Every structure is written in structure tokens, then in C-alpha cells.
Amino acid sequence: MTDLAGKRVLLTGGAGFLGRVVAQELRDREVGKIIVPRSAEYDLTEQDAVRDLYNETNPEVVIHLAAEVGGIGANRENPGRYFFANMAMGLHVIEEARAHKIEKIVQVGTVCAYPKFATVPFREDDLWSGYPEETNAPYGIAKKSLLVMLQAYREQYDPNGIYLLPVNLYGPGDNFDLESSHVIPALIRKFVTARDNDNPEIVAWGTGSASREFLYVDDAARAIVMATARYDGAGPVNIGTSHEITIKELVELIGRLTGYSGNIRWDTTKPDGQPRRKLDTSRALELFGFDAEITLEEGLKHTIEWWEANQDG
């Protein structure tokens, strides 16, 4: 157990989509100070910059959310960059946390670390049962390597480092850039634009047969802070809803919720990505009491409303 009240918490990625919501959860826990490093001031891929960050801010707890990530298209375009950036950031954040004797390290990983053909639902013990889906592999393997690092450091140096595996996130404030966004914000933007412009059709990637599980950002933030306070184990823990939906069903649902009545055309020359994603989330419930609260339809309504209000901002 870690009492967060009054603690100095370093939150990398704290100005981002998930980070802003985690920061609010931490404020609700009455932490002493939330330290959010800016990339213009501290390049976390450089060890000297990370060392300076620790020396200048003296954190007691570190939650490492910072990542370079995107959807299938962005992953295909940037495999080398995504591997290097995510590997380097985690490597330096964890090593300097060890050197500075940080009380607790929370590393947030990714569902992309799971094997392409993992048994569904994905259980944490299956993390090493195969190779990740190819378009996600550089990013997923870089993140998964940090689990090994935390476990090795725990064995040799005894720091308290935990590792969380959130499923695909979505919600207000997400990245809606069509070149780099994930599936939900990309679809919302396409549907709202098509509706407002009276476009007769929208184009969706792949066949629609792949399935995904989605977690609303507020639920994800709550899970991360709950784990930070209550979980001290070496094993990875899934964070999700344990409910999957096919991409075809998701597209039809977003179309209905946005009020779009045109045609949906599937571009089958584009990849589907991993065939299925659904997590076994029983470990999170057992170990620190997390259970998702926001249904997909409810979360999509909030996200669509946010985009409609902020798309011109």
C-alpha cells in the first residue's frame, strides 16, 4: 500500500489525453505536488535529461505514461521511431528512479504487447506465448521489455515497480488527427464530417471482422491511481472492461450515435490489425478492486459530444 496524500508525484505524459485525467484523480487523493515534465524542457529519450528531471523535482512516486503511439497507419509508418522512443523513455525513467531510490514506480504498458493469436480473453500469464501483431510489434515489444526491466530490478535492487496493461482507450480530449489517431476518434471525426457535409459514404479500414475492447479514459485513470495506491506486486495487471465488439459493430454504433445515414464502404486493402482483443480483468478486481463503470455506448456519447463542441478549436 502507498499512501499518496502529501506525496510528490512525477507524472510523465501528464499533459496528454490520459495524463490530464490521471492528474485530476491524483488531486482528488490530495497528493502534495504533481510534477508534469514538458518535452520541450526534458527529452525523456535522453538519460541526462531524465537525471536532471529527478534531481530538480525530487519525486517520491513516478507514474510513467509518456509514450509515442498511434493507430495502425502511424505504426506502419514509424516502427523504428516508436520502438526507440518508447524503449528509451522507459529505460531512463526506470533506471533513474532506481538510482534516486524512488518509493514507487508505475509503468503503464499496452495491450499491443500481447501475442497476435493469444487465447481470448487475454490473461497476463499469456503475455509471452507468441509474437505481437506485426503492425504493433515494435511499440508493443518496447513496452513489454519494461516489464522485464522492472522485474529484474525488483529482484536485484528491490524497488517497488508495478506494470499495468490497459486496453484501447478513448474519450473526450483524445487525438482526432486522422493521420495518427486510433480507431474511435478517427471514426467519430469521419462520421461527423460526413454528416455535416452530406457526404454519401464514409470509408472504413479493413473487413470489420476484427474485434476490440475499449476503456473510457476516466475509468483508465481511476484504475491507474487505484493500482498506485493499493498494488505492490511484480506481475503485470490488465486494465479493461472484458467486453469486446467487432469493428463492424463499432462502426455501425458510431454511425447511429452521430446520426449519419449514408453508406459505409469497407476498404479491404487496409489491414485489420490484431484479430481479437478482449482482456481477462479479474486480476485487477482481485488485487486492487478495479471494475470499469462506463459502458461503451455511454462513453461514445460523451466523446462525440466533446468532439462536436471542440472540433473547430
BALOBA-1460 file (C-alpha; in Angstrom, 3 decimals):
// residues 313
<rec num="1" residu="m" x="0.000" y="0.000" z="0.000"/>
<rec num="2" residu="t" x="1.165" y="3.517" z="-0.818"/>
<rec num="3" residu="d" x="-0.417" y="6.490" z="0.909"/>
<rec num="4" residu="l" x="-0.437" y="9.169" z="-1.809"/>
<rec num="5" residu="a" x="-1.558" y="12.027" z="0.448"/>
<rec num="6" residu="g" x="1.127" y="14.698" z="0.539"/>
<rec num="7" residu="k" x="3.435" y="12.822" z="-1.868"/>
<rec num="8" residu="r" x="5.411" y="14.411" z="-4.703"/>
<rec num="9" residu="v" x="4.298" y="12.523" z="-7.827"/>
<rec num="10" residu="l" x="6.138" y="12.715" z="-11.134"/>
<rec num="11" residu="l" x="3.585" y="12.111" z="-13.898"/>
<rec num="12" residu="t" x="5.230" y="11.733" z="-17.307"/>
<rec num="13" residu="g" x="2.769" y="12.336" z="-20.102"/>
<rec num="14" residu="g" x="0.700" y="14.301" z="-17.593"/>
<rec num="15" residu="a" x="-0.319" y="16.918" z="-20.165"/>
<rec num="16" residu="g" x="-1.685" y="14.291" z="-22.547"/>
<rec num="17" residu="f" x="-5.041" y="12.649" z="-23.142"/>
<rec num="18" residu="l" x="-4.814" y="10.120" z="-20.303"/>
<rec num="19" residu="g" x="-2.396" y="12.129" z="-18.185"/>
<rec num="20" residu="r" x="-4.737" y="15.053" z="-17.608"/>
<rec num="21" residu="v" x="-7.392" y="12.732" z="-16.198"/>
<rec num="22" residu="v" x="-4.852" y="10.860" z="-14.045"/>
<rec num="23" residu="a" x="-3.680" y="14.227" z="-12.698"/>
<rec num="24" residu="q" x="-7.224" y="15.037" z="-11.589"/>
<rec num="25" residu="e" x="-7.543" y="11.647" z="-9.893"/>
<rec num="26" residu="l" x="-4.302" y="12.378" z="-8.041"/>
<rec num="27" residu="r" x="-5.603" y="15.780" z="-6.934"/>
<rec num="28" residu="d" x="-8.642" y="14.011" z="-5.537"/>
<rec num="29" residu="r" x="-6.202" y="11.911" z="-3.467"/>
<rec num="30" residu="e" x="-4.708" y="15.140" z="-2.113"/>
<rec num="31" residu="v" x="-1.172" y="14.462" z="-3.307"/>
<rec num="32" residu="g" x="1.369" y="17.052" z="-2.267"/>
<rec num="33" residu="k" x="2.566" y="18.019" z="-5.741"/>
<rec num="34" residu="i" x="2.052" y="16.738" z="-9.278"/>
<rec num="35" residu="i" x="5.128" y="17.210" z="-11.456"/>
<rec num="36" residu="v" x="4.397" y="17.192" z="-15.195"/>
<rec num="37" residu="p" x="7.564" y="17.443" z="-17.311"/>
<rec num="38" residu="r" x="7.282" y="19.152" z="-20.694"/>
<rec num="39" residu="s" x="9.022" y="17.558" z="-23.667"/>
<rec num="40" residu="a" x="10.457" y="20.927" z="-24.726"/>
<rec num="41" residu="e" x="12.289" y="21.102" z="-21.409"/>
<rec num="42" residu="y" x="13.036" y="17.425" z="-20.728"/>
<rec num="43" residu="d" x="13.586" y="14.964" z="-23.572"/>
<rec num="44" residu="l" x="12.850" y="11.679" z="-21.809"/>
<rec num="45" residu="t" x="14.679" y="9.706" z="-24.513"/>
<rec num="46" residu="e" x="17.932" y="11.265" z="-23.185"/>
<rec num="47" residu="q" x="19.295" y="9.905" z="-19.898"/>
<rec num="48" residu="d" x="20.882" y="13.203" z="-18.864"/>
<rec num="49" residu="a" x="17.543" y="14.966" z="-19.236"/>
<rec num="50" residu="v" x="15.787" y="12.354" z="-17.103"/>
<rec num="51" residu="r" x="18.531" y="12.571" z="-14.469"/>
<rec num="52" residu="d" x="18.158" y="16.372" z="-14.392"/>
<rec num="53" residu="l" x="14.386" y="15.981" z="-14.042"/>
<rec num="54" residu="y" x="14.752" y="13.773" z="-10.966"/>
<rec num="55" residu="n" x="17.428" y="15.995" z="-9.427"/>
<rec num="56" residu="e" x="15.375" y="19.148" z="-9.910"/>
<rec num="57" residu="t" x="11.963" y="17.826" z="-8.820"/>
<rec num="58" residu="n" x="12.765" y="15.178" z="-6.152"/>
<rec num="59" residu="p" x="9.707" y="12.960" z="-6.723"/>
<rec num="60" residu="e" x="8.681" y="10.205" z="-4.318"/>
<rec num="61" residu="v" x="6.366" y="8.340" z="-6.729"/>
<rec num="62" residu="v" x="6.703" y="8.070" z="-10.523"/>
<rec num="63" residu="i" x="3.829" y="7.244" z="-12.884"/>
<rec num="64" residu="h" x="5.217" y="6.791" z="-16.392"/>
<rec num="65" residu="l" x="2.526" y="7.410" z="-19.015"/>
<rec num="66" residu="a" x="4.586" y="9.180" z="-21.683"/>
<rec num="67" residu="a" x="4.612" y="7.335" z="-24.996"/>
<rec num="68" residu="e" x="4.831" y="7.807" z="-28.741"/>
<rec num="69" residu="v" x="1.897" y="5.920" z="-30.229"/>
<rec num="70" residu="g" x="-0.728" y="5.971" z="-32.952"/>
<rec num="71" residu="g" x="-3.170" y="3.835" z="-34.879"/>
<rec num="72" residu="i" x="-2.385" y="1.138" z="-37.446"/>
<rec num="73" residu="g" x="-1.309" y="3.633" z="-40.110"/>
<rec num="74" residu="a" x="1.020" y="5.540" z="-37.792"/>
<rec num="75" residu="n" x="2.525" y="2.297" z="-36.505"/>
<rec num="76" residu="r" x="3.250" y="1.170" z="-40.074"/>
<rec num="77" residu="e" x="4.912" y="4.493" z="-40.889"/>
<rec num="78" residu="n" x="7.033" y="4.802" z="-37.701"/>
<rec num="79" residu="p" x="8.135" y="1.343" z="-36.462"/>
<rec num="80" residu="g" x="11.708" y="2.390" z="-35.714"/>
<rec num="81" residu="r" x="10.781" y="5.645" z="-34.033"/>
<rec num="82" residu="y" x="8.080" y="4.017" z="-31.914"/>
<rec num="83" residu="f" x="10.444" y="1.281" z="-30.760"/>
<rec num="84" residu="f" x="13.292" y="3.651" z="-29.916"/>
<rec num="85" residu="a" x="11.264" y="6.388" z="-28.255"/>
<rec num="86" residu="n" x="9.216" y="4.090" z="-26.033"/>
<rec num="87" residu="m" x="12.151" y="1.859" z="-25.147"/>
<rec num="88" residu="a" x="14.459" y="4.803" z="-24.385"/>
<rec num="89" residu="m" x="11.943" y="6.737" z="-22.298"/>
<rec num="90" residu="g" x="11.071" y="3.750" z="-20.135"/>
<rec num="91" residu="l" x="14.687" y="2.650" z="-19.796"/>
<rec num="92" residu="h" x="15.834" y="6.012" z="-18.478"/>
<rec num="93" residu="v" x="12.779" y="6.708" z="-16.309"/>
<rec num="94" residu="i" x="13.131" y="3.354" z="-14.529"/>
<rec num="95" residu="e" x="16.921" y="3.430" z="-14.215"/>
<rec num="96" residu="e" x="16.967" y="6.947" z="-12.785"/>
<rec num="97" residu="a" x="14.107" y="6.047" z="-10.441"/>
<rec num="98" residu="r" x="16.274" y="3.217" z="-9.139"/>
<rec num="99" residu="a" x="19.292" y="5.488" z="-8.793"/>
<rec num="100" residu="h" x="17.243" y="8.098" z="-6.928"/>
<rec num="101" residu="k" x="15.609" y="5.482" z="-4.659"/>
<rec num="102" residu="i" x="12.083" y="6.387" z="-5.701"/>
<rec num="103" residu="e" x="9.433" y="4.904" z="-3.387"/>
<rec num="104" residu="k" x="7.237" y="3.530" z="-6.186"/>
<rec num="105" residu="i" x="7.353" y="3.266" z="-9.994"/>
<rec num="106" residu="v" x="4.195" y="2.725" z="-12.046"/>
<rec num="107" residu="q" x="4.854" y="1.707" z="-15.653"/>
<rec num="108" residu="v" x="1.848" y="1.802" z="-17.959"/>
<rec num="109" residu="g" x="2.229" y="-0.673" z="-20.809"/>
<rec num="110" residu="t" x="-0.046" y="-1.563" z="-23.700"/>
<rec num="111" residu="v" x="-2.408" y="-4.282" z="-24.894"/>
<rec num="112" residu="c" x="-0.302" y="-4.269" z="-28.104"/>
<rec num="113" residu="a" x="2.273" y="-6.305" z="-26.166"/>
<rec num="114" residu="y" x="0.060" y="-9.400" z="-26.315"/>
<rec num="115" residu="p" x="0.675" y="-12.103" z="-28.940"/>
<rec num="116" residu="k" x="-1.250" y="-11.769" z="-32.199"/>
<rec num="117" residu="f" x="-3.063" y="-15.050" z="-31.586"/>
<rec num="118" residu="a" x="-3.280" y="-15.016" z="-27.801"/>
<rec num="119" residu="t" x="-6.063" y="-17.083" z="-26.265"/>
<rec num="120" residu="v" x="-9.156" y="-14.930" z="-25.699"/>
<rec num="121" residu="p" x="-9.699" y="-13.464" z="-23.167"/>
<rec num="122" residu="f" x="-6.078" y="-12.336" z="-22.803"/>
<rec num="123" residu="r" x="-4.658" y="-13.382" z="-19.460"/>
<rec num="124" residu="e" x="-1.499" y="-11.859" z="-18.043"/>
<rec num="125" residu="d" x="0.187" y="-15.281" z="-17.981"/>
<rec num="126" residu="d" x="-0.181" y="-15.471" z="-21.795"/>
<rec num="127" residu="l" x="1.884" y="-12.340" z="-22.427"/>
<rec num="128" residu="w" x="4.871" y="-14.358" z="-23.662"/>
<rec num="129" residu="s" x="3.018" y="-17.067" z="-25.605"/>
<rec num="130" residu="g" x="3.737" y="-15.599" z="-29.060"/>
<rec num="131" residu="y" x="4.762" y="-12.611" z="-31.172"/>
<rec num="132" residu="p" x="2.607" y="-9.445" z="-31.246"/>
<rec num="133" residu="e" x="0.576" y="-8.404" z="-34.277"/>
<rec num="134" residu="e" x="3.125" y="-7.161" z="-36.816"/>
<rec num="135" residu="t" x="1.992" y="-3.545" z="-37.211"/>
<rec num="136" residu="n" x="2.047" y="-3.071" z="-33.420"/>
<rec num="137" residu="a" x="5.086" y="-5.212" z="-32.619"/>
<rec num="138" residu="p" x="7.851" y="-2.567" z="-32.337"/>
<rec num="139" residu="y" x="5.752" y="-0.451" z="-29.975"/>
<rec num="140" residu="g" x="4.377" y="-3.429" z="-28.066"/>
<rec num="141" residu="i" x="7.745" y="-5.145" z="-27.590"/>
<rec num="142" residu="a" x="9.409" y="-1.928" z="-26.444"/>
<rec num="143" residu="k" x="6.724" y="-1.522" z="-23.796"/>
<rec num="144" residu="k" x="6.818" y="-5.197" z="-22.809"/>
<rec num="145" residu="s" x="10.584" y="-5.013" z="-22.310"/>
<rec num="146" residu="l" x="9.959" y="-2.551" z="-19.500"/>
<rec num="147" residu="l" x="8.056" y="-5.224" z="-17.591"/>
<rec num="148" residu="v" x="11.170" y="-7.400" z="-17.743"/>
<rec num="149" residu="m" x="13.270" y="-4.456" z="-16.592"/>
<rec num="150" residu="l" x="11.031" y="-3.763" z="-13.605"/>
<rec num="151" residu="q" x="11.020" y="-7.417" z="-12.588"/>
<rec num="152" residu="a" x="14.803" y="-7.716" z="-12.964"/>
<rec num="153" residu="y" x="15.333" y="-4.538" z="-10.956"/>
<rec num="154" residu="r" x="12.957" y="-5.764" z="-8.257"/>
<rec num="155" residu="e" x="14.999" y="-8.963" z="-7.987"/>
<rec num="156" residu="q" x="18.393" y="-7.239" z="-7.857"/>
<rec num="157" residu="y" x="17.731" y="-3.792" z="-6.364"/>
<rec num="158" residu="d" x="14.327" y="-4.251" z="-4.678"/>
<rec num="159" residu="p" x="12.462" y="-1.146" z="-5.933"/>
<rec num="160" residu="n" x="8.659" y="-1.244" z="-5.853"/>
<rec num="161" residu="g" x="7.782" y="-1.176" z="-9.552"/>
<rec num="162" residu="i" x="4.387" y="-2.225" z="-10.920"/>
<rec num="163" residu="y" x="3.241" y="-2.779" z="-14.509"/>
<rec num="164" residu="l" x="-0.251" y="-2.153" z="-15.895"/>
<rec num="165" residu="l" x="-1.684" y="-3.263" z="-19.261"/>
<rec num="166" residu="p" x="-4.564" y="-1.007" z="-20.326"/>
<rec num="167" residu="v" x="-6.683" y="-1.923" z="-23.323"/>
<rec num="168" residu="n" x="-7.504" y="0.602" z="-26.099"/>
<rec num="169" residu="l" x="-8.515" y="3.935" z="-24.547"/>
<rec num="170" residu="y" x="-10.957" y="6.556" z="-25.809"/>
<rec num="171" residu="g" x="-12.819" y="9.591" z="-24.530"/>
<rec num="172" residu="p" x="-13.015" y="13.399" z="-24.582"/>
<rec num="173" residu="g" x="-9.684" y="15.041" z="-25.387"/>
<rec num="174" residu="d" x="-8.416" y="12.111" z="-27.470"/>
<rec num="175" residu="n" x="-6.252" y="12.580" z="-30.573"/>
<rec num="176" residu="f" x="-8.590" y="13.171" z="-33.523"/>
<rec num="177" residu="d" x="-5.858" y="13.649" z="-36.157"/>
<rec num="178" residu="l" x="-6.759" y="11.240" z="-38.970"/>
<rec num="179" residu="e" x="-3.073" y="10.584" z="-39.705"/>
<rec num="180" residu="s" x="-2.223" y="9.309" z="-36.228"/>
<rec num="181" residu="s" x="-5.420" y="8.698" z="-34.249"/>
<rec num="182" residu="h" x="-6.796" y="5.401" z="-33.016"/>
<rec num="183" residu="v" x="-9.972" y="3.866" z="-34.372"/>
<rec num="184" residu="i" x="-12.676" y="5.524" z="-32.228"/>
<rec num="185" residu="p" x="-11.643" y="9.184" z="-32.658"/>
<rec num="186" residu="a" x="-10.892" y="8.567" z="-36.341"/>
<rec num="187" residu="l" x="-14.359" y="7.106" z="-36.893"/>
<rec num="188" residu="i" x="-16.105" y="9.832" z="-34.904"/>
<rec num="189" residu="r" x="-14.367" y="12.515" z="-36.943"/>
<rec num="190" residu="k" x="-15.187" y="10.772" z="-40.241"/>
<rec num="191" residu="f" x="-18.841" y="10.321" z="-39.345"/>
<rec num="192" residu="v" x="-19.390" y="13.842" z="-38.007"/>
<rec num="193" residu="t" x="-17.680" y="15.376" z="-41.061"/>
<rec num="194" residu="a" x="-19.658" y="13.172" z="-43.449"/>
<rec num="195" residu="r" x="-22.921" y="14.007" z="-41.672"/>
<rec num="196" residu="d" x="-22.274" y="17.758" z="-41.643"/>
<rec num="197" residu="n" x="-21.197" y="17.778" z="-45.314"/>
<rec num="198" residu="d" x="-23.960" y="15.423" z="-46.519"/>
<rec num="199" residu="n" x="-21.345" y="13.009" z="-47.869"/>
<rec num="200" residu="p" x="-22.993" y="9.898" z="-49.339"/>
<rec num="201" residu="e" x="-20.468" y="7.475" z="-47.857"/>
<rec num="202" residu="i" x="-17.564" y="7.026" z="-45.488"/>
<rec num="203" residu="v" x="-14.659" y="4.611" z="-45.904"/>
<rec num="204" residu="a" x="-13.667" y="2.288" z="-43.049"/>
<rec num="205" residu="w" x="-10.422" y="0.304" z="-42.930"/>
<rec num="206" residu="g" x="-10.248" y="-3.474" z="-43.252"/>
<rec num="207" residu="t" x="-13.064" y="-6.012" z="-43.259"/>
<rec num="208" residu="g" x="-14.726" y="-5.095" z="-39.964"/>
<rec num="209" residu="s" x="-14.275" y="-8.630" z="-38.646"/>
<rec num="210" residu="a" x="-11.574" y="-7.836" z="-36.074"/>
<rec num="211" residu="s" x="-12.744" y="-7.219" z="-32.515"/>
<rec num="212" residu="r" x="-11.547" y="-4.760" z="-29.907"/>
<rec num="213" residu="e" x="-12.146" y="-3.875" z="-26.285"/>
<rec num="214" residu="f" x="-12.303" y="-0.217" z="-25.315"/>
<rec num="215" residu="l" x="-11.873" y="1.537" z="-21.964"/>
<rec num="216" residu="y" x="-13.157" y="5.028" z="-21.228"/>
<rec num="217" residu="v" x="-10.342" y="7.352" z="-20.193"/>
<rec num="218" residu="d" x="-11.883" y="8.214" z="-16.796"/>
<rec num="219" residu="d" x="-12.044" y="4.524" z="-15.895"/>
<rec num="220" residu="a" x="-8.426" y="4.051" z="-17.005"/>
<rec num="221" residu="a" x="-7.237" y="6.954" z="-14.868"/>
<rec num="222" residu="r" x="-9.118" y="5.666" z="-11.846"/>
<rec num="223" residu="a" x="-7.556" y="2.215" z="-12.309"/>
<rec num="224" residu="i" x="-4.029" y="3.628" z="-12.537"/>
<rec num="225" residu="v" x="-4.379" y="5.657" z="-9.364"/>
<rec num="226" residu="m" x="-6.035" y="2.759" z="-7.520"/>
<rec num="227" residu="a" x="-3.145" y="0.491" z="-8.508"/>
<rec num="228" residu="t" x="-0.597" y="3.127" z="-7.497"/>
<rec num="229" residu="a" x="-2.145" y="3.253" z="-4.036"/>
<rec num="230" residu="r" x="-3.041" y="-0.418" z="-3.490"/>
<rec num="231" residu="y" x="-0.900" y="-2.748" z="-5.621"/>
<rec num="232" residu="d" x="2.716" y="-3.687" z="-4.935"/>
<rec num="233" residu="g" x="3.184" y="-6.922" z="-6.879"/>
<rec num="234" residu="a" x="5.683" y="-7.895" z="-9.584"/>
<rec num="235" residu="g" x="3.135" y="-9.388" z="-12.000"/>
<rec num="236" residu="p" x="1.506" y="-7.384" z="-14.812"/>
<rec num="237" residu="v" x="-2.172" y="-6.483" z="-14.447"/>
<rec num="238" residu="n" x="-4.737" y="-5.993" z="-17.217"/>
<rec num="239" residu="i" x="-6.890" y="-2.866" z="-17.130"/>
<rec num="240" residu="g" x="-10.077" y="-3.021" z="-19.173"/>
<rec num="241" residu="t" x="-13.780" y="-3.872" z="-19.306"/>
<rec num="242" residu="s" x="-13.601" y="-7.501" z="-20.528"/>
<rec num="243" residu="h" x="-16.219" y="-6.692" z="-23.214"/>
<rec num="244" residu="e" x="-15.339" y="-6.901" z="-26.921"/>
<rec num="245" residu="i" x="-17.043" y="-5.533" z="-30.015"/>
<rec num="246" residu="t" x="-16.284" y="-6.149" z="-33.690"/>
<rec num="247" residu="i" x="-15.097" y="-3.173" z="-35.714"/>
<rec num="248" residu="k" x="-18.165" y="-3.591" z="-37.947"/>
<rec num="249" residu="e" x="-20.446" y="-3.310" z="-34.910"/>
<rec num="250" residu="l" x="-18.430" y="-0.352" z="-33.622"/>
<rec num="251" residu="v" x="-18.681" y="1.478" z="-36.958"/>
<rec num="252" residu="e" x="-22.441" y="0.927" z="-37.090"/>
<rec num="253" residu="l" x="-22.825" y="2.097" z="-33.473"/>
<rec num="254" residu="i" x="-20.842" y="5.306" z="-34.044"/>
<rec num="255" residu="g" x="-22.791" y="5.919" z="-37.247"/>
<rec num="256" residu="r" x="-26.055" y="5.642" z="-35.321"/>
<rec num="257" residu="l" x="-24.881" y="7.814" z="-32.421"/>
<rec num="258" residu="t" x="-23.645" y="10.567" z="-34.767"/>
<rec num="259" residu="g" x="-26.853" y="10.488" z="-36.811"/>
<rec num="260" residu="y" x="-25.126" y="9.590" z="-40.089"/>
<rec num="261" residu="s" x="-27.400" y="7.896" z="-42.622"/>
<rec num="262" residu="g" x="-25.067" y="7.405" z="-45.605"/>
<rec num="263" residu="n" x="-23.273" y="4.323" z="-46.884"/>
<rec num="264" residu="i" x="-20.293" y="2.611" z="-45.217"/>
<rec num="265" residu="r" x="-17.696" y="1.239" z="-47.646"/>
<rec num="266" residu="w" x="-15.008" y="-1.138" z="-46.385"/>
<rec num="267" residu="d" x="-11.500" y="-0.741" z="-47.831"/>
<rec num="268" residu="t" x="-10.316" y="-4.339" z="-47.595"/>
<rec num="269" residu="t" x="-6.861" y="-3.420" z="-48.935"/>
<rec num="270" residu="k" x="-6.173" y="-1.945" z="-45.493"/>
<rec num="271" residu="p" x="-5.161" y="-4.207" z="-42.567"/>
<rec num="272" residu="d" x="-7.470" y="-5.317" z="-39.774"/>
<rec num="273" residu="g" x="-4.649" y="-5.461" z="-37.219"/>
<rec num="274" residu="q" x="-4.857" y="-7.977" z="-34.398"/>
<rec num="275" residu="p" x="-7.791" y="-10.385" z="-34.984"/>
<rec num="276" residu="r" x="-9.309" y="-10.125" z="-31.495"/>
<rec num="277" residu="r" x="-8.751" y="-8.218" z="-28.273"/>
<rec num="278" residu="k" x="-10.512" y="-8.974" z="-25.032"/>
<rec num="279" residu="l" x="-8.889" y="-8.940" z="-21.616"/>
<rec num="280" residu="d" x="-9.392" y="-11.054" z="-18.545"/>
<rec num="281" residu="t" x="-9.674" y="-8.294" z="-15.944"/>
<rec num="282" residu="s" x="-10.198" y="-10.482" z="-12.882"/>
<rec num="283" residu="r" x="-6.707" y="-9.790" z="-11.517"/>
<rec num="284" residu="a" x="-7.334" y="-6.019" z="-11.271"/>
<rec num="285" residu="l" x="-10.579" y="-6.613" z="-9.388"/>
<rec num="286" residu="e" x="-8.951" y="-9.090" z="-7.036"/>
<rec num="287" residu="l" x="-5.735" y="-7.172" z="-6.349"/>
<rec num="288" residu="f" x="-6.912" y="-3.569" z="-6.062"/>
<rec num="289" residu="g" x="-10.656" y="-3.539" z="-6.554"/>
<rec num="290" residu="f" x="-10.925" y="-2.009" z="-10.028"/>
<rec num="291" residu="d" x="-14.040" y="-2.590" z="-12.115"/>
<rec num="292" residu="a" x="-14.920" y="-0.402" z="-15.124"/>
<rec num="293" residu="e" x="-18.035" y="1.740" z="-14.712"/>
<rec num="294" residu="i" x="-18.660" y="3.476" z="-18.065"/>
<rec num="295" residu="t" x="-20.363" y="1.444" z="-20.810"/>
<rec num="296" residu="l" x="-19.125" y="1.780" z="-24.392"/>
<rec num="297" residu="e" x="-22.291" y="3.464" z="-25.636"/>
<rec num="298" residu="e" x="-22.275" y="5.953" z="-22.756"/>
<rec num="299" residu="g" x="-18.591" y="6.722" z="-23.289"/>
<rec num="300" residu="l" x="-19.060" y="7.144" z="-27.039"/>
<rec num="301" residu="k" x="-21.885" y="9.636" z="-26.467"/>
<rec num="302" residu="h" x="-19.622" y="11.733" z="-24.200"/>
<rec num="303" residu="t" x="-16.771" y="11.545" z="-26.732"/>
<rec num="304" residu="i" x="-18.960" y="12.503" z="-29.701"/>
<rec num="305" residu="e" x="-20.422" y="15.437" z="-27.748"/>
<rec num="306" residu="w" x="-16.916" y="16.616" z="-26.876"/>
<rec num="307" residu="w" x="-15.719" y="16.436" z="-30.492"/>
<rec num="308" residu="e" x="-18.784" y="18.256" z="-31.802"/>
<rec num="309" residu="a" x="-18.143" y="21.056" z="-29.304"/>
<rec num="310" residu="n" x="-14.374" y="21.238" z="-29.847"/>
<rec num="311" residu="q" x="-13.678" y="20.275" z="-33.483"/>
<rec num="312" residu="d" x="-13.112" y="23.863" z="-34.521"/>
<rec num="313" residu="g" x="-10.942" y="24.682" z="-31.511"/>
